[in-house]
Amino acid sequence: METRRRRDDDLASCVEALATVHEADRYPAQWPADPGRWLTPDGMLDAWVAAAGPDVLGHVALTCTDHVLAAQTGLPPEELASVGRLFATASARRRGVARVLLDTATAAAAAEGLRAVLEVEDGGRAAIALYERTGWRRVGSRPGDWTTADGRTALLHTYVAPA
């Protein structure tokens, strides 16, 4: 497995990988009209993939942090970078793919003098376990503005990377 910056020619494979994650886990909760655009959010600073040959096994992006998320941390947005669009395909799970991608994004933020933050929906138990196991600290929670696949209002937890 190799971890590298996402290239333009990776996007189609990233969308295919995301489709398998959506089917298995309902992430994202609602399939986006333009999944390539969803994987390239406004304010994106960088993105990485984990790949085995031509197969994308996982993805992560680092973006600018909005004021709502920054308020949960108590830090100004210009001191933060948000980790998002993090996923590993079902076939890549339990192989450290998500952790490597999380560490890559966190290190990239730190290299720019930024603290990594993220939000995770309460139903993402495996993701929450990963964050807590790797030293991320929950600093707040808030209701989301969307509903989960099981029809409840999303509950978002904010985490800050270890210092």
KOLKE-960024 format. One line per field, with one value per residue: residue number from 0; x, y, z of N, C-alpha, C, O in turn; residue in one letter. Coordinates in Angstrom, 3 decimals, padded with zeros to 6 digits. Each point is the difference from the previous one (the first is absolute). Last residue first. Layout:
REM KOLKE-960024
seq NUM:...
n_x X:...
n_y Y:...
n_z Z:...
ca_x X:...
ca_y Y:...
ca_z Z:...
c_x X:...
c_y Y:...
c_z Z:...
o_x X:...
o_y Y:...
o_z Z:...
type A:...
//
This chain:
REM KOLKE-960024
seq 162:161:160:159:158:157:156:155:154:153:152:151:150:149:148:147:146:145:144:143:142:141:140:139:138:137:136:135:134:133:132:131:130:129:128:127:126:125:124:123:122:121:120:119:118:117:116:115:114:113:112:111:110:109:108:107:106:105:104:103:102:101:100:99:98:97:96:95:94:93:92:91:90:89:88:87:86:85:84:83:82:81:80:79:78:77:76:75:74:73:72:71:70:69:68:67:66:65:64:63:62:61:60:59:58:57:56:55:54:53:52:51:50:49:48:47:46:45:44:43:42:41:40:39:38:37:36:35:34:33:32:31:30:29:28:27:26:25:24:23:22:21:20:19:18:17:16:15:14:13:12:11:10:9:8:7:6:5:4:3:2:1:0
n_x -001.717:-005.648:-005.142:-005.332:-005.845:-005.857:-005.154:-006.041:-004.755:-005.499:-004.701:-003.376:-001.971:003.797:004.753:002.316:000.722:000.638:002.035:002.952:002.572:003.382:004.257:005.861:004.186:003.602:004.477:004.240:003.593:-000.393:-004.622:-005.192:-002.396:-002.910:-005.512:-004.489:-002.195:-004.024:-005.769:-004.710:-005.408:-000.461:001.930:003.275:004.528:004.640:005.611:005.339:003.705:005.348:003.557:002.537:001.637:-004.318:-004.011:000.672:-000.759:-004.971:-001.868:001.432:-002.372:-004.724:000.054:001.068:-003.937:-003.605:001.206:000.387:-002.694:-005.819:-004.002:-001.059:-004.676:-004.772:000.775:000.181:001.295:-001.914:000.013:000.930:001.547:002.924:002.657:001.474:000.974:-003.514:-005.553:-000.724:-002.172:-001.717:-003.594:-005.128:-000.497:001.321:-003.646:-003.091:001.940:002.592:003.931:002.733:002.965:001.208:-001.249:000.486:-001.605:001.359:000.040:001.698:003.702:002.284:005.061:-000.620:000.353:-003.050:001.050:-002.213:001.045:-001.436:-000.725:-006.350:-004.671:-005.258:-000.351:-001.011:-001.625:-005.541:-000.772:-001.053:-005.306:-005.636:-005.002:-000.044:-002.064:000.118:000.875:006.071:001.808:-003.129:002.016:000.992:000.215:003.847:005.382:001.736:001.115:005.124:004.212:000.407:002.310:005.559:002.605:000.446:004.248:005.775:003.331:002.079:004.145:002.843:003.497:001.522:002.639:-001.288:001.801
n_y 017.491:-003.331:000.250:-000.250:000.665:-000.746:-001.777:-000.007:-002.970:000.855:-002.635:-003.380:-003.876:-004.442:001.475:005.303:005.287:005.674:004.077:-001.259:000.145:-001.447:000.787:-001.150:000.051:-005.914:-002.352:-004.561:-002.776:-005.760:-003.596:002.491:-000.044:-004.475:-001.299:002.042:-002.313:-004.064:000.921:002.926:001.707:005.845:004.467:004.493:003.486:003.304:002.191:001.871:004.295:002.278:002.547:-003.218:-005.688:-003.335:-002.868:-005.215:-005.032:-002.980:-003.806:-005.600:-004.232:-003.101:-004.742:-005.348:-003.533:-003.583:-005.443:-005.554:-005.539:-001.335:002.274:001.507:-001.940:003.637:005.667:005.183:005.928:005.404:005.080:004.539:003.802:005.112:004.187:005.720:003.636:004.480:000.515:001.820:-001.262:-002.339:-004.687:000.407:004.012:-000.900:-001.615:003.566:003.142:-002.415:-001.495:-003.429:-003.640:-005.108:-006.054:-005.354:-005.929:-005.293:-004.146:-000.016:-001.565:-001.185:-002.606:-001.132:004.863:004.759:005.766:005.573:005.999:005.649:004.403:001.600:001.891:-001.211:-004.370:-005.023:-005.139:000.694:-000.070:-004.673:-002.438:001.689:-000.973:-001.893:-002.298:-001.215:-001.711:-000.005:-002.453:-003.162:-005.738:-003.893:002.724:004.188:-000.792:-000.660:004.386:002.785:-001.168:002.251:005.103:001.032:-000.376:004.327:004.039:000.605:003.598:005.384:-000.212:000.228:-002.590:-003.262:-005.063:-005.913:-005.737
n_z 020.820:-001.161:-001.198:-000.638:-001.722:001.418:-002.645:-000.239:-002.334:-002.931:-001.087:-002.729:-001.942:-002.301:-003.385:002.173:000.170:001.678:000.445:006.152:004.800:004.072:004.346:001.299:001.745:-000.876:-002.966:-001.100:-001.111:-002.400:001.358:-001.300:-005.349:-002.209:000.748:-002.976:-004.798:-000.285:000.364:-002.855:000.348:001.609:-003.896:-000.859:-002.286:001.924:-001.359:001.877:-001.278:-001.519:-002.219:-004.493:000.458:002.402:-003.132:-002.136:002.801:000.326:-003.963:-000.206:003.135:-001.321:-003.228:001.849:002.311:-002.765:-001.687:002.420:000.001:001.408:-004.173:-004.455:-003.412:-000.101:-001.966:000.944:000.548:001.670:-001.288:003.900:004.454:000.171:003.615:001.855:002.816:-002.089:002.507:005.972:004.906:003.569:-002.060:-003.107:-004.314:-005.665:-004.244:-003.239:-004.507:-005.171:-003.606:-004.239:-001.683:-002.973:000.122:-002.753:-000.280:-003.007:-001.658:-006.529:-004.397:-004.283:002.541:003.909:004.215:002.292:000.485:000.637:-000.482:002.030:000.135:000.347:000.614:-003.173:-002.776:-001.947:000.715:-002.007:-005.764:-003.158:-000.669:-002.188:000.731:005.963:004.798:005.596:004.058:-000.664:001.671:002.370:-000.774:-004.797:-005.234:-001.177:-001.832:-005.437:-003.672:-000.537:-003.821:-005.278:-001.252:-001.051:-005.138:-003.890:000.172:-001.818:-003.654:001.760:004.365:005.056:003.558:003.750:001.875:-000.831:000.766
ca_x 000.973:000.937:001.151:001.236:001.248:001.200:000.999:001.394:000.673:001.409:000.839:000.156:-001.034:-001.086:-000.715:000.768:-000.449:-000.413:-001.137:000.267:-000.862:-001.095:-000.994:-001.359:-000.114:-001.321:-000.805:-000.839:000.260:001.203:001.157:000.314:000.439:001.302:000.977:000.196:000.801:001.356:000.688:001.277:-000.129:-000.072:-001.376:-000.446:-001.316:-000.963:-001.281:-001.040:-000.499:-001.435:-000.246:-000.401:001.108:001.037:-000.497:000.005:001.390:000.374:-000.668:000.531:001.320:-000.201:-000.540:001.078:000.967:-000.573:-000.137:000.668:001.353:000.829:-000.129:001.241:001.088:-000.207:-000.935:000.729:-000.647:000.851:-000.084:-001.313:000.129:-001.003:-000.265:-000.505:000.982:001.273:000.059:-000.384:001.164:000.479:001.339:-000.033:-000.618:001.020:000.876:-000.816:-000.161:-001.010:-001.002:-000.098:-000.644:000.265:000.243:-000.165:000.120:-000.484:-000.466:-000.021:-001.161:-001.011:-000.064:000.727:-000.272:000.745:-000.620:000.878:-000.686:000.691:001.422:000.883:000.992:000.523:-000.810:000.855:001.339:-000.096:-000.003:001.340:000.924:001.293:-000.314:000.025:000.935:-000.747:-001.376:-000.791:000.845:-000.804:-000.084:000.227:-000.858:-001.382:-000.138:-000.024:-001.284:-001.019:000.243:-000.360:-001.465:-000.465:000.189:-000.988:-001.345:-000.482:-000.415:-001.248:000.201:-000.989:-000.935:000.543:-000.787:000.701:-000.844
ca_y 001.106:000.185:-000.894:000.727:-000.527:000.690:000.159:000.125:000.554:-000.320:001.177:000.885:001.011:-000.567:-001.000:-001.205:-001.214:-001.065:000.547:000.331:-000.644:000.860:-000.699:000.513:001.309:000.576:000.354:001.160:001.169:000.692:-000.886:-000.037:001.319:000.313:-000.848:000.583:001.215:-000.447:-000.582:-000.478:-001.383:-000.905:-000.241:-001.351:-000.328:-000.711:-000.209:-000.747:-001.111:-000.068:000.706:001.369:000.569:000.419:001.180:001.092:000.454:000.674:001.304:000.798:000.483:000.972:001.204:000.599:000.609:001.240:001.003:001.241:-000.050:-000.788:000.216:000.548:-000.961:-001.163:-000.970:-001.172:-001.309:-001.131:-000.929:-000.426:-001.297:-001.048:-000.634:-001.363:-000.870:000.107:-000.860:000.710:000.543:001.145:-000.261:-001.194:000.397:000.666:-001.043:-000.849:000.618:001.056:-000.256:001.123:001.226:001.011:001.374:001.029:001.410:000.992:-000.679:000.911:-000.010:000.947:000.018:-001.233:-000.771:-001.233:-001.309:-001.151:-001.283:-001.124:000.308:-001.153:000.207:001.364:001.066:001.172:-000.375:-000.231:001.332:000.544:-000.536:000.016:000.107:001.331:-000.017:000.139:-000.409:001.012:001.202:001.220:000.741:-000.785:-001.185:000.447:000.407:-001.239:-000.689:000.627:-000.467:-001.420:-000.060:000.436:-001.137:-001.022:000.354:-000.896:-001.264:000.178:000.597:-000.340:001.076:001.105:001.185:001.282:001.183
ca_z -000.212:001.101:-000.026:-000.259:000.551:-000.447:001.052:-000.413:001.164:000.235:-000.209:001.150:000.188:000.799:-000.799:-000.284:000.675:-000.913:-000.763:-001.395:-000.989:-000.435:-000.810:-000.079:000.637:-000.289:001.170:-000.284:000.826:-000.472:000.165:001.422:000.461:-000.579:000.696:001.328:-000.180:-000.339:001.165:-000.521:-000.455:001.143:000.415:-000.311:000.544:-000.846:000.670:-000.705:000.813:000.270:001.248:-000.347:-000.774:000.941:000.714:-000.969:-000.157:001.241:000.018:-001.104:000.396:001.072:-000.636:-000.797:000.921:000.536:-001.057:000.364:-000.574:000.921:001.441:000.556:-000.207:000.862:-000.559:-000.490:-000.065:000.363:-001.133:-000.464:-000.649:000.218:-001.291:-000.135:000.652:-000.716:-001.185:-001.218:-000.698:000.757:000.522:000.849:001.271:000.826:000.543:000.873:001.318:000.084:001.035:000.930:-000.458:001.014:-000.451:001.025:-000.392:000.948:001.206:001.135:000.892:-000.474:-001.465:-000.302:-001.204:000.235:-000.164:-000.155:000.156:-000.618:000.023:000.141:001.043:000.027:000.591:-000.206:000.438:001.443:000.626:-000.192:001.003:-000.687:-001.426:-000.615:-001.123:-001.250:000.309:000.696:000.059:-000.150:001.257:001.214:-000.005:000.165:001.402:000.785:-000.241:000.849:001.372:000.045:-000.033:001.320:000.911:-000.383:000.444:001.059:-000.609:-000.752:-001.325:-001.018:-000.326:-000.784:000.332:-000.009:000.000
c_x 001.391:001.012:000.880:001.148:001.165:001.200:001.232:000.895:001.484:000.485:001.431:000.849:000.144:-001.030:-001.158:-000.856:000.837:-000.440:-000.482:-001.229:000.389:-000.888:-001.094:-000.878:-001.407:-000.142:-001.319:-000.920:-000.776:000.215:001.301:001.219:000.428:000.519:001.409:001.039:000.303:000.923:001.425:000.871:001.289:-000.092:-000.003:-001.412:-000.355:-001.323:-000.892:-001.224:-001.125:-000.326:-001.464:-000.297:-000.280:001.180:001.087:-000.495:000.088:001.420:000.395:-000.600:000.607:001.338:-000.229:-000.488:001.138:000.987:-000.520:-000.136:000.746:001.404:000.824:-000.054:001.313:001.149:-000.102:-001.042:001.009:-000.800:000.934:000.104:-001.402:000.311:-000.919:-000.034:-000.315:001.121:001.340:000.166:-000.456:001.235:000.498:001.354:-000.059:-000.569:001.068:000.864:-000.803:-000.157:-000.978:-001.136:000.164:-000.542:000.251:000.291:-000.112:000.356:-000.576:-000.622:000.172:-001.204:-001.026:-000.103:000.852:-000.372:000.960:-000.841:000.993:-000.848:000.815:001.456:000.956:001.001:000.663:-000.736:001.003:001.371:-000.060:000.143:001.437:001.058:001.272:-000.325:-000.038:001.009:-000.894:-001.456:000.390:000.831:-000.898:-000.369:000.122:-000.942:-001.439:-000.175:-000.075:-001.346:-001.048:000.177:-000.470:-001.523:-000.452:000.110:-001.044:-001.489:-000.419:-000.493:-001.346:000.323:-000.946:-001.052:000.654:-000.986:000.886
c_y -000.545:001.090:000.220:-001.001:000.877:-000.553:000.640:000.246:-000.012:000.681:-000.376:001.207:000.919:001.044:-000.617:-000.973:-001.189:-001.216:-000.996:000.570:000.461:-000.777:000.988:-000.877:000.581:001.296:000.628:000.222:001.255:001.344:000.704:-000.879:-000.043:001.322:000.269:-000.800:000.640:001.204:-000.446:-000.586:-000.589:-001.469:-001.105:-000.168:-001.403:-000.118:-000.796:-000.181:-000.672:-001.214:000.012:000.831:001.441:000.646:000.547:001.289:001.159:000.561:000.802:001.401:000.897:000.601:001.102:001.295:000.682:000.693:001.319:001.122:001.307:-000.219:-000.997:000.168:000.466:-000.995:-001.203:-000.974:-001.052:-001.284:-001.196:-000.957:-000.433:-001.253:-001.182:-000.456:-001.476:-000.818:000.047:-000.893:000.745:000.644:001.104:-000.258:-001.184:000.380:000.618:-001.075:-000.868:000.484:001.161:-000.304:001.113:001.308:000.881:001.353:000.880:001.396:000.964:-000.740:000.991:000.154:001.015:-000.162:-001.262:-000.887:-001.061:-001.248:-001.107:-001.251:-001.081:000.452:-001.170:000.119:001.379:001.226:001.146:-000.356:-000.131:001.369:000.495:-000.496:-000.034:-000.041:001.358:000.084:000.088:-000.439:000.352:001.253:001.227:000.746:-000.790:-001.207:000.435:000.304:-001.289:-000.690:000.567:-000.558:-001.449:-000.075:000.338:-001.219:-001.049:000.178:-001.058:-001.313:000.136:000.754:-000.476:001.073:001.160:001.094:001.242
c_z -000.225:-000.329:001.217:000.076:-000.423:000.739:-000.605:001.197:-000.332:001.275:000.360:-000.380:001.196:000.434:000.779:-000.805:-000.455:000.808:-001.055:-000.666:-001.399:-000.963:-000.351:-000.862:-000.080:000.779:-000.440:001.189:-000.336:000.695:-000.384:000.291:001.462:000.533:-000.526:000.780:001.348:-000.169:-000.308:001.090:-000.533:-000.408:001.057:000.543:-000.447:000.710:-000.938:000.893:-000.767:000.861:000.409:001.247:-000.421:-000.724:000.922:000.636:-000.986:-000.093:001.241:000.012:-001.079:000.433:001.034:-000.650:-000.762:000.926:000.552:-001.009:000.266:-000.563:000.791:001.516:000.613:-000.140:000.937:-000.517:-000.451:-000.078:000.206:-001.171:-000.410:-000.813:000.279:-001.450:-000.203:000.645:-000.728:-001.241:-001.253:-000.609:000.917:000.657:000.966:001.364:000.909:000.652:000.967:001.446:000.076:000.973:001.030:-000.551:001.213:-000.634:001.234:-000.445:001.021:001.174:001.141:000.940:-000.430:-001.505:-000.028:-001.176:000.507:-000.223:-000.294:000.205:-000.698:-000.096:000.183:001.145:-000.133:000.552:-000.131:000.571:001.519:000.637:-000.165:000.986:-000.837:-001.493:-000.699:-001.134:-001.226:000.136:-001.422:000.272:-000.018:001.274:001.295:000.069:000.278:001.488:000.800:-000.169:000.951:001.415:000.056:000.078:001.414:000.914:-000.357:000.277:001.031:-000.585:-000.690:-001.285:-001.090:-000.187:-000.724:000.383:000.000
o_x 000.941:000.405:-000.008:000.048:000.002:-000.021:000.449:-000.277:000.602:-000.388:000.252:000.774:-000.889:-000.866:-000.984:-001.195:000.467:000.247:-000.532:-001.074:000.348:000.459:-000.251:000.475:-000.254:000.211:-000.022:-000.401:000.231:000.829:001.061:000.796:001.048:001.149:000.945:000.858:001.136:001.149:000.897:001.083:000.070:000.488:000.789:-000.325:000.332:-000.100:000.269:000.118:-000.926:000.686:-000.428:-000.487:000.924:000.585:000.270:000.553:000.781:000.255:000.218:000.726:000.657:000.114:000.311:000.718:000.393:000.120:000.585:000.660:001.095:000.705:000.285:000.977:000.914:000.415:000.893:-001.045:001.007:-001.037:000.579:001.082:-000.930:000.256:000.234:-000.040:000.703:001.080:000.410:000.908:-001.050:000.627:000.893:000.065:000.146:000.686:000.300:-000.064:000.252:000.511:000.397:-000.938:000.392:000.332:-000.433:000.818:-000.667:000.769:-000.754:-001.114:000.980:-000.856:000.018:-001.023:001.098:-001.181:001.217:-001.170:000.943:-000.947:000.981:000.383:000.730:-000.196:001.214:-000.403:001.144:000.341:000.657:001.023:000.710:000.616:000.008:000.307:-001.075:000.941:-000.860:-000.475:000.587:-000.490:-000.174:-000.549:-001.000:-000.903:-000.568:-000.667:-001.067:-000.734:-000.522:-000.860:-000.964:-000.555:-000.523:-001.021:-000.854:-000.629:-000.414:-001.204:-000.965:000.301:000.401:-001.188:001.208:-001.175:001.012
o_y 000.770:000.168:001.082:-000.847:000.567:-000.144:-000.397:000.866:-001.063:001.129:-000.591:-000.047:000.814:-000.285:-000.432:000.221:-000.056:-000.075:000.392:000.061:001.162:-000.929:000.952:-000.895:001.074:000.036:000.939:-000.952:001.045:000.798:-000.313:000.313:000.536:000.084:000.064:000.575:000.398:-000.032:000.219:000.518:-001.208:-000.867:-000.942:000.479:-000.419:000.197:-000.102:-000.279:000.672:-001.020:000.868:001.126:000.772:000.958:001.201:001.070:000.927:001.131:001.208:000.989:000.992:001.215:001.163:001.000:001.114:001.225:001.051:001.031:000.210:-000.928:-001.112:000.433:-000.805:-000.603:-000.250:-000.186:000.304:-000.143:-000.538:-000.276:000.045:000.064:-000.773:000.815:-000.867:-000.126:-000.991:-000.830:-000.320:000.861:-000.216:-000.571:000.181:-000.125:-000.543:-000.207:000.022:-000.613:001.164:-000.721:-000.227:000.395:-000.306:000.107:-000.359:000.194:-000.398:-000.516:-000.068:000.856:001.135:-000.440:-000.051:-000.179:000.181:-000.060:000.183:000.006:000.300:000.716:-000.057:-000.586:000.114:000.876:-000.114:000.413:000.758:000.313:000.152:000.802:-000.540:-000.974:000.468:000.792:-000.858:-000.864:-000.816:000.976:000.653:-000.588:-000.495:-000.042:-000.347:-000.742:-000.340:-000.165:-000.714:-000.728:-000.309:-000.434:-000.858:-000.551:-000.311:-000.870:-001.095:-000.253:-000.672:001.193:-000.693:-000.219:000.210:-000.045:000.051
o_z -000.194:-001.150:000.587:000.892:-001.092:001.222:-001.075:000.830:-000.151:000.299:001.051:-000.957:000.249:000.827:-000.602:-000.196:-001.138:001.203:-001.039:000.598:-000.211:-000.664:000.739:-000.701:000.546:001.212:-000.796:000.670:000.608:-000.439:000.539:000.885:000.361:000.435:000.786:000.670:000.258:000.440:000.814:000.273:-000.231:000.725:-000.075:001.086:-001.109:001.211:-001.196:001.193:-000.455:-000.066:000.760:-000.097:-000.259:000.504:000.007:-000.253:000.213:000.413:-000.085:-000.103:000.317:000.166:-000.258:-000.004:000.345:-000.025:-000.263:000.131:-000.523:000.397:-000.445:000.610:000.180:000.990:000.809:000.623:-000.640:000.648:-000.944:-000.518:000.805:-001.202:000.929:-000.922:000.520:-000.576:-000.603:-000.046:-000.557:000.616:000.819:001.089:001.209:001.015:001.063:001.211:001.205:000.938:000.033:-000.341:001.145:-001.117:001.111:-000.913:000.970:-000.941:000.887:-000.091:000.741:-000.220:000.474:-000.525:000.554:-000.295:000.015:000.378:-000.770:000.787:-000.680:-000.926:000.990:001.065:-000.169:-000.766:000.440:001.108:000.714:000.609:000.994:000.702:-001.106:-000.688:-000.376:000.050:-000.205:-000.737:-000.711:000.566:001.029:000.932:000.520:000.835:001.035:000.721:000.512:000.975:000.856:000.496:000.701:001.010:000.712:000.412:000.831:000.603:-000.380:-000.027:000.362:000.023:-000.934:000.233:000.108:-000.365:000.698
type A:P:A:V:Y:T:H:L:L:A:T:R:G:D:A:T:T:W:D:G:P:R:S:G:V:R:R:W:G:T:R:E:Y:L:A:I:A:A:R:G:G:D:E:V:E:L:V:A:R:L:G:E:A:A:A:A:A:T:A:T:D:L:L:V:R:A:V:G:R:R:R:A:S:A:T:A:F:L:R:G:V:S:A:L:E:E:P:P:L:G:T:Q:A:A:L:V:H:D:T:C:T:L:A:V:H:G:L:V:D:P:G:A:A:A:V:W:A:D:L:M:G:D:P:T:L:W:R:G:P:D:A:P:W:Q:A:P:Y:R:D:A:E:H:V:T:A:L:A:E:V:C:S:A:L:D:D:D:R:R:R:R:T:E:M
//
